[in-house]
């Protein structure tokens, strides 16, 4: 048998404490959020094909803007409800 693993010196919390989080720690698993769930849609560095027709570029840009506005509204709502 090998030597027991040393506990980490630092532990960063990015998830709420829950039974699922404990399972992940015990199993030495990682969780990666879907970029579509980020609070800032530009965090995932989206790219657009400049050769797309103008109507498709406009649609994509409108979707990004709508996601950004929705994220900002949700953040503001959280300020008032906590």
Secondary structure as UniProt FT lines:
FT   HELIX           19..27
FT   HELIX           35..37
FT   HELIX           41..44
FT   TURN            50..51
FT   HELIX           54..81
//
